[in-house]
Every structure is written in structure tokens, then in C-alpha cells.
């Protein structure tokens, strides 16, 4: 949820050939919405986030049959 940390992860991942970062979310609800829209192969999730923590968001993403 912290922009500085998300930016650091984005920089590390984008430096790797073949990896594409398709989005970042600051809250659990944003993470769920983003996952539903982008359908990524991999998610990195923070446990502590506002508006639905990482565990809450992960439970919803895993339970979604379209993901």
C-alpha cells in the first residue's frame, strides 16, 4: 500500500526481461478490482493495507472462478 515500496518492487521487476508489471494497488479493494480486470499470472500482496487487508483481498481473488 505504500507508494515508495510499490515503486521499488516495480523497478526491480521491470529490470527483468520478460516481466511486465500490469498494475499497483494501494488498498485491498483496489487489488481485487485490479486482479479482476488484468487477470495477472502473479500477484505480490502486502498483508497490511487499508480498505481490505492483503489476506482479505487474497481470499476474494482465490475464490473468484474467473481468476
Residue pairs with C-beta under 8 A, 6 or more apart in sequence:
1 25
1 26
1 27
1 46
1 48
1 49
1 50
2 46
3 26
5 46
6 24
6 26
9 44
10 21
10 24
13 19
13 21
14 21
22 34
22 38
22 40
23 34
23 37
23 38
23 40
24 34
25 31
25 33
25 34
25 49
26 49
26 50
27 49
27 50
27 51
27 52
28 49
28 50
28 51
28 52
28 53
28 54
28 56
28 57
29 51
29 52
29 57
30 51
31 43
31 45
31 49
31 52
31 54
31 57
31 61
32 52
32 57
32 60
32 61
35 43
35 57
35 61
35 64
35 67
36 64
36 66
36 67
39 66
39 67
43 58
43 61
45 54
45 57
45 58
46 54
47 53
47 54
47 55
48 54
49 57
52 60
61 67
